[in-house]
Amino acid sequence: MDIKEYFARISYRGSHNKPDLATMSDIFQHHIQAVPFENLSIHCGERIELSVEATYNKIVRKKRGGWCMENNNLLSWVLKTLGYNVTLLGAKVYVPELDAYPDEIDHLLLQVELDGKSYIVDGGFGMAYQLWQPMELISGTDQPQTPGVFRFQEESGTWYLEKVKRKQWVLNPSASTSQNVENEACRRIYLFTLQPRDIEEFRGCNAHLQTAPDSLFVTKSICTLQTADGIRALVGWKLTEIKYNYRDNMDLVEIRILADEEIEKTLKEKFNITLDKKLVPVNTSRWSLF
């Protein structure tokens, strides 16, 4: 594992001699625009491994993406290599259709201590709820970013991340299936505590999410990538492209349903992904990702 090879993968050419906030933010921005959030291995008959070595080989050498336990575990290695003070944390992702959080942690994120302040770094959430910069860990303060306004709320040692939603201008609404959450003003994303975690604590979660019949990641094939001004996402056969804050605090949304023969080409052209095995697209869950 070589940090320079990682920098080449994310096209980062900035300095990395001083572990400060500006450097961390710049590396993070390059990572989320180069490395997709994706679970395609599950739908190609491959197993998602938890070790940082396996993740490095997949993301850096094979130019693939990964989910939270891959992206953030790799980012943890990167930041520690550069001299940052990094702690793994566990979160529970909010499910709007159930208006509930799961019983067990199902998301990995990072806490970085820097210059007497604490930051949350999460490069593994994807979709329209992906942070674009590290967030300072303070409660009740709006932290505007390009995707929208994020904030933390802390209650009795439990931290909640939420995002204020913009209105959306959908060019072809007939292809959209997310009207059930269209009227939300604010979306809860996940809750977490500051209890330090070890990567081994995510082994059960890593296995469950790629095998359980009701897992979101089993019922949907997902590939999403942040762009210079928005995001693009392929969920099953549905390609969604969003341009943030297109006008008047409104996001522009374009949706297209792809044919089977377009999938491989789209993955290559839109996400820079070439798969070793054939993808079998899936989108059977009613859970909304937007």
The 8 nearest C-alpha neighbors of each residue, nearest first, counted from 0:
[[1, 2, 55, 52, 4, 5, 56, 3],
 [0, 2, 4, 3, 5, 6, 55, 77],
 [3, 1, 5, 4, 6, 0, 77, 80],
 [4, 2, 6, 5, 1, 7, 8, 0],
 [5, 3, 7, 1, 2, 6, 8, 59],
 [4, 6, 8, 2, 3, 7, 59, 9],
 [5, 7, 3, 11, 9, 8, 4, 10],
 [6, 8, 10, 4, 5, 9, 3, 11],
 [9, 7, 5, 6, 10, 59, 4, 62],
 [8, 10, 33, 6, 11, 7, 30, 29],
 [11, 9, 7, 8, 6, 12, 29, 33],
 [12, 10, 6, 9, 13, 7, 29, 26],
 [11, 13, 10, 14, 6, 7, 15, 9],
 [14, 12, 11, 15, 22, 25, 26, 6],
 [13, 15, 16, 12, 22, 17, 11, 25],
 [16, 14, 17, 22, 13, 18, 81, 23],
 [15, 17, 14, 18, 81, 22, 82, 19],
 [16, 18, 15, 19, 22, 14, 81, 82],
 [19, 17, 83, 82, 81, 22, 16, 15],
 [20, 18, 22, 21, 17, 23, 113, 114],
 [19, 21, 23, 22, 24, 18, 113, 133],
 [22, 20, 24, 23, 19, 25, 18, 26],
 [21, 23, 25, 24, 20, 19, 26, 15],
 [22, 24, 20, 26, 25, 21, 27, 19],
 [23, 25, 27, 21, 22, 26, 132, 20],
 [26, 24, 22, 28, 27, 23, 21, 29],
 [27, 25, 29, 23, 28, 24, 30, 22],
 [26, 28, 30, 24, 25, 29, 23, 31],
 [29, 27, 25, 30, 26, 31, 24, 131],
 [28, 30, 26, 32, 27, 9, 31, 33],
 [31, 29, 27, 33, 28, 32, 9, 34],
 [30, 32, 34, 28, 33, 29, 225, 122],
 [33, 31, 225, 29, 30, 226, 34, 224],
 [34, 32, 9, 30, 31, 29, 35, 224],
 [35, 33, 64, 31, 30, 32, 36, 63],
 [36, 34, 64, 224, 223, 37, 222, 33],
 [35, 37, 65, 223, 125, 66, 64, 222],
 [36, 38, 222, 65, 221, 66, 64, 39],
 [37, 39, 40, 221, 41, 65, 66, 220],
 [38, 40, 42, 41, 37, 220, 43, 221],
 [41, 39, 45, 43, 42, 38, 44, 46],
 [42, 40, 39, 43, 44, 45, 38, 209],
 [43, 41, 39, 40, 279, 44, 278, 220],
 [44, 42, 278, 40, 45, 41, 276, 277],
 [43, 45, 42, 41, 40, 46, 276, 278],
 [46, 44, 40, 43, 41, 47, 42, 276],
 [45, 47, 48, 40, 41, 44, 209, 43],
 [48, 46, 40, 45, 49, 41, 205, 209],
 [47, 49, 50, 46, 53, 54, 205, 69],
 [48, 50, 51, 47, 69, 68, 202, 54],
 [51, 49, 52, 53, 48, 54, 69, 72],
 [50, 52, 54, 53, 55, 73, 72, 49],
 [53, 51, 55, 50, 54, 56, 0, 49],
 [52, 54, 56, 50, 55, 51, 57, 48],
 [53, 55, 51, 57, 52, 56, 69, 58],
 [56, 54, 52, 59, 58, 57, 53, 51],
 [55, 57, 60, 53, 54, 59, 58, 52],
 [56, 58, 61, 54, 55, 63, 60, 59],
 [59, 57, 63, 62, 55, 64, 61, 56],
 [60, 58, 62, 55, 56, 8, 5, 61],
 [59, 61, 56, 62, 57, 58, 55, 8],
 [60, 62, 57, 63, 58, 59, 56, 273],
 [63, 61, 58, 59, 60, 57, 272, 64],
 [62, 64, 58, 61, 57, 272, 65, 34],
 [65, 63, 35, 34, 58, 36, 37, 62],
 [66, 64, 37, 36, 69, 70, 38, 35],
 [65, 67, 36, 69, 37, 123, 68, 70],
 [68, 66, 123, 70, 69, 71, 107, 124],
 [67, 69, 107, 72, 71, 66, 70, 49],
 [68, 70, 72, 65, 67, 66, 71, 54],
 [71, 69, 67, 73, 123, 72, 65, 68],
 [70, 72, 74, 73, 67, 69, 68, 122],
 [71, 73, 75, 69, 74, 70, 68, 51],
 [72, 74, 76, 71, 70, 75, 51, 69],
 [75, 73, 71, 77, 76, 72, 78, 70],
 [74, 76, 72, 78, 73, 77, 71, 79],
 [75, 77, 73, 79, 74, 78, 80, 72],
 [78, 76, 74, 80, 75, 79, 73, 81],
 [79, 77, 81, 75, 83, 80, 76, 74],
 [78, 80, 83, 82, 76, 81, 77, 75],
 [79, 81, 77, 78, 82, 76, 83, 2],
 [82, 80, 78, 79, 83, 18, 77, 15],
 [81, 83, 79, 80, 18, 78, 84, 17],
 [82, 84, 79, 78, 85, 81, 18, 111],
 [85, 83, 112, 111, 79, 82, 86, 113],
 [84, 86, 111, 110, 83, 79, 75, 109],
 [87, 85, 110, 109, 195, 88, 111, 84],
 [86, 88, 109, 196, 195, 108, 110, 197],
 [89, 87, 108, 196, 195, 109, 107, 193],
 [88, 90, 107, 104, 106, 191, 108, 196],
 [91, 89, 191, 106, 104, 190, 105, 107],
 [90, 92, 104, 105, 189, 190, 100, 101],
 [93, 91, 189, 100, 188, 90, 94, 105],
 [92, 94, 100, 189, 188, 99, 95, 187],
 [93, 95, 97, 99, 96, 98, 100, 92],
 [96, 94, 98, 97, 93, 99, 286, 287],
 [97, 95, 94, 98, 286, 287, 99, 285],
 [96, 98, 99, 95, 94, 100, 93, 286],
 [99, 97, 95, 96, 94, 93, 100, 187],
 [100, 98, 97, 94, 93, 101, 95, 96],
 [99, 101, 93, 91, 92, 94, 102, 98],
 [102, 100, 103, 91, 99, 92, 104, 93],
 [101, 103, 100, 104, 91, 105, 99, 92],
 [102, 104, 101, 105, 91, 204, 90, 100],
 [105, 103, 91, 90, 89, 106, 102, 101],
 [104, 106, 91, 204, 90, 103, 92, 107],
 [105, 107, 90, 89, 104, 91, 67, 108],
 [108, 106, 89, 68, 67, 88, 90, 71],
 [107, 109, 121, 88, 87, 71, 89, 120],
 [110, 108, 87, 120, 88, 119, 86, 121],
 [109, 111, 119, 86, 118, 85, 120, 87],
 [110, 112, 85, 118, 84, 117, 113, 119],
 [113, 111, 117, 84, 116, 118, 115, 110],
 [112, 114, 116, 115, 117, 111, 84, 19],
 [115, 113, 116, 112, 19, 117, 20, 111],
 [114, 116, 113, 112, 117, 118, 111, 135],
 [117, 115, 113, 114, 112, 118, 135, 136],
 [116, 118, 112, 136, 111, 135, 113, 110],
 [119, 117, 135, 111, 136, 134, 110, 133],
 [118, 120, 110, 134, 133, 109, 136, 135],
 [119, 121, 133, 109, 110, 118, 108, 122],
 [122, 120, 108, 123, 109, 119, 71, 130],
 [123, 121, 71, 70, 31, 124, 120, 129],
 [122, 124, 67, 70, 121, 66, 71, 125],
 [123, 125, 129, 67, 122, 128, 126, 121],
 [124, 126, 129, 36, 123, 223, 128, 127],
 [125, 127, 128, 223, 129, 288, 232, 289],
 [128, 126, 129, 289, 125, 146, 230, 288],
 [129, 127, 126, 125, 130, 124, 162, 188],
 [128, 130, 125, 124, 127, 126, 131, 122],
 [131, 129, 132, 128, 121, 122, 133, 146],
 [130, 132, 28, 129, 144, 133, 145, 146],
 [133, 131, 130, 24, 134, 28, 27, 144],
 [132, 134, 120, 119, 118, 24, 135, 131],
 [135, 133, 119, 118, 136, 132, 120, 142],
 [134, 136, 118, 137, 117, 119, 133, 116],
 [135, 137, 118, 117, 134, 119, 138, 151],
 [138, 136, 135, 151, 140, 139, 152, 153],
 [139, 137, 152, 151, 153, 140, 136, 150],
 [138, 140, 152, 151, 150, 141, 137, 153],
 [141, 139, 138, 150, 142, 137, 151, 152],
 [140, 142, 150, 149, 143, 148, 139, 151],
 [141, 143, 149, 148, 150, 140, 144, 134],
 [144, 142, 148, 147, 149, 141, 145, 146],
 [145, 143, 147, 146, 148, 142, 131, 149],
 [144, 146, 147, 243, 143, 131, 228, 244],
 [147, 145, 144, 243, 127, 229, 148, 131],
 [148, 146, 144, 145, 143, 163, 149, 164],
 [147, 149, 143, 163, 162, 142, 144, 141],
 [150, 148, 162, 142, 161, 141, 143, 163],
 [151, 149, 141, 161, 142, 140, 160, 139],
 [150, 152, 160, 138, 159, 139, 158, 161],
 [151, 153, 138, 159, 139, 158, 160, 150],
 [152, 154, 158, 138, 157, 159, 156, 151],
 [153, 155, 157, 156, 158, 152, 159, 138],
 [156, 154, 157, 153, 158, 192, 152, 159],
 [155, 157, 154, 153, 192, 158, 193, 191],
 [158, 156, 192, 154, 153, 155, 191, 159],
 [157, 159, 153, 191, 190, 152, 192, 154],
 [160, 158, 190, 152, 151, 189, 153, 161],
 [161, 159, 151, 188, 189, 150, 187, 190],
 [162, 160, 187, 188, 186, 150, 149, 151],
 [161, 163, 149, 186, 185, 148, 164, 150],
 [162, 164, 185, 148, 184, 147, 149, 186],
 [165, 163, 185, 184, 162, 166, 147, 186],
 [166, 164, 249, 248, 167, 250, 163, 147],
 [165, 167, 249, 250, 164, 168, 248, 181],
 [168, 166, 250, 249, 251, 169, 165, 252],
 [167, 169, 251, 252, 250, 170, 249, 166],
 [168, 170, 252, 172, 171, 167, 253, 251],
 [171, 169, 253, 172, 252, 168, 251, 254],
 [170, 172, 169, 173, 174, 254, 253, 175],
 [171, 173, 175, 174, 169, 170, 254, 176],
 [174, 172, 171, 175, 176, 254, 170, 169],
 [175, 173, 172, 171, 254, 176, 255, 256],
 [176, 174, 172, 173, 177, 254, 178, 171],
 [175, 177, 178, 174, 179, 173, 287, 172],
 [176, 178, 179, 175, 180, 287, 181, 289],
 [179, 177, 181, 180, 176, 175, 182, 172],
 [178, 180, 177, 181, 182, 176, 287, 96],
 [181, 179, 178, 182, 183, 177, 287, 95],
 [180, 182, 178, 183, 179, 177, 166, 167],
 [183, 181, 180, 184, 179, 178, 166, 185],
 [184, 182, 185, 180, 181, 186, 164, 163],
 [185, 183, 164, 163, 182, 186, 165, 181],
 [184, 186, 163, 164, 183, 162, 187, 161],
 [187, 185, 162, 161, 188, 163, 183, 164],
 [186, 188, 161, 189, 160, 93, 162, 185],
 [189, 187, 161, 93, 160, 92, 186, 162],
 [190, 188, 92, 93, 91, 160, 159, 187],
 [189, 191, 159, 91, 158, 90, 160, 92],
 [192, 190, 90, 158, 157, 89, 91, 159],
 [191, 193, 157, 194, 158, 156, 190, 89],
 [192, 194, 195, 88, 191, 156, 157, 110],
 [193, 195, 192, 196, 88, 89, 191, 87],
 [196, 194, 88, 87, 86, 193, 197, 89],
 [197, 195, 87, 88, 194, 198, 89, 200],
 [196, 198, 199, 200, 87, 195, 201, 88],
 [197, 199, 200, 201, 196, 202, 87, 72],
 [200, 198, 201, 197, 202, 196, 49, 203],
 [201, 199, 198, 197, 202, 196, 203, 204],
 [202, 200, 204, 199, 198, 203, 205, 197],
 [201, 203, 205, 199, 204, 200, 206, 49],
 [204, 202, 206, 205, 201, 207, 200, 199],
 [203, 205, 207, 201, 206, 202, 105, 208],
 [206, 204, 202, 203, 208, 207, 201, 209],
 [205, 207, 203, 204, 209, 208, 202, 210],
 [208, 206, 204, 210, 211, 209, 205, 203],
 [209, 207, 214, 205, 206, 210, 211, 204],
 [208, 210, 207, 206, 217, 41, 216, 211],
 [211, 209, 207, 208, 212, 206, 217, 214],
 [210, 212, 214, 207, 213, 208, 209, 217],
 [213, 211, 214, 210, 217, 218, 215, 209],
 [214, 212, 211, 215, 218, 217, 284, 216],
 [215, 213, 217, 211, 216, 208, 212, 218],
 [216, 214, 218, 217, 219, 213, 284, 286],
 [215, 217, 214, 219, 218, 209, 208, 220],
 [216, 218, 214, 215, 219, 209, 212, 210],
 [217, 219, 215, 283, 284, 216, 282, 281],
 [220, 218, 282, 281, 216, 217, 215, 221],
 [219, 221, 281, 235, 234, 280, 39, 38],
 [222, 220, 234, 37, 38, 233, 219, 39],
 [223, 221, 37, 233, 232, 36, 35, 234],
 [222, 224, 232, 36, 35, 231, 126, 125],
 [225, 223, 35, 231, 230, 32, 36, 226],
 [224, 226, 230, 32, 31, 229, 231, 223],
 [227, 225, 229, 230, 228, 32, 224, 231],
 [226, 228, 229, 225, 32, 230, 242, 28],
 [229, 227, 226, 242, 243, 230, 145, 225],
 [230, 228, 242, 243, 226, 241, 225, 227],
 [229, 231, 225, 226, 241, 224, 240, 232],
 [232, 230, 240, 224, 239, 223, 241, 225],
 [231, 233, 223, 239, 222, 238, 234, 240],
 [232, 234, 238, 222, 237, 221, 223, 235],
 [235, 233, 221, 237, 220, 236, 232, 219],
 [234, 236, 281, 280, 282, 220, 237, 219],
 [235, 237, 257, 256, 234, 238, 280, 233],
 [238, 236, 256, 234, 233, 235, 255, 257],
 [237, 239, 233, 255, 232, 254, 256, 236],
 [240, 238, 254, 232, 231, 253, 237, 233],
 [241, 239, 231, 253, 252, 230, 232, 254],
 [242, 240, 252, 230, 229, 251, 243, 231],
 [241, 243, 229, 251, 250, 228, 245, 244],
 [242, 244, 250, 229, 245, 228, 146, 241],
 [245, 243, 250, 249, 248, 246, 242, 247],
 [246, 244, 250, 243, 251, 249, 242, 247],
 [245, 247, 249, 244, 248, 250, 251, 243],
 [246, 248, 249, 244, 245, 250, 166, 165],
 [249, 247, 244, 246, 165, 250, 166, 245],
 [248, 250, 166, 244, 246, 167, 247, 165],
 [251, 249, 243, 244, 167, 245, 242, 168],
 [250, 252, 168, 242, 241, 245, 167, 169],
 [253, 251, 241, 169, 240, 168, 170, 250],
 [252, 254, 240, 170, 239, 169, 241, 171],
 [255, 253, 239, 238, 174, 171, 240, 252],
 [254, 256, 238, 237, 257, 239, 253, 174],
 [257, 255, 237, 236, 238, 258, 254, 174],
 [258, 256, 236, 261, 237, 255, 259, 262],
 [257, 259, 261, 260, 256, 262, 236, 237],
 [260, 258, 261, 262, 257, 236, 263, 280],
 [259, 261, 258, 262, 263, 264, 257, 265],
 [262, 260, 258, 259, 264, 263, 257, 265],
 [263, 261, 265, 264, 259, 260, 266, 257],
 [262, 264, 266, 265, 261, 267, 260, 273],
 [263, 265, 267, 266, 261, 262, 268, 260],
 [266, 264, 268, 262, 267, 263, 269, 261],
 [267, 265, 270, 263, 272, 264, 269, 268],
 [266, 268, 271, 272, 264, 265, 270, 273],
 [267, 269, 265, 271, 266, 270, 264, 272],
 [268, 270, 265, 266, 267, 271, 231, 272],
 [269, 271, 266, 272, 267, 268, 224, 35],
 [272, 270, 267, 268, 269, 266, 273, 62],
 [273, 271, 267, 266, 270, 63, 274, 62],
 [272, 274, 267, 271, 275, 266, 263, 63],
 [273, 275, 276, 272, 277, 278, 63, 263],
 [276, 274, 273, 277, 43, 278, 61, 40],
 [277, 275, 274, 43, 278, 44, 45, 40],
 [278, 276, 43, 279, 274, 275, 42, 44],
 [277, 279, 43, 42, 280, 276, 39, 274],
 [278, 280, 42, 43, 281, 277, 220, 235],
 [281, 279, 235, 220, 278, 236, 42, 282],
 [282, 280, 235, 219, 220, 218, 283, 279],
 [283, 281, 219, 235, 218, 284, 220, 234],
 [282, 284, 218, 281, 219, 285, 235, 286],
 [283, 285, 218, 286, 282, 219, 215, 213],
 [286, 284, 287, 283, 282, 96, 176, 177],
 [287, 285, 284, 96, 288, 215, 94, 95],
 [286, 288, 289, 177, 285, 180, 96, 95],
 [287, 289, 286, 126, 127, 177, 128, 234],
 [288, 287, 127, 126, 177, 128, 180, 181]]
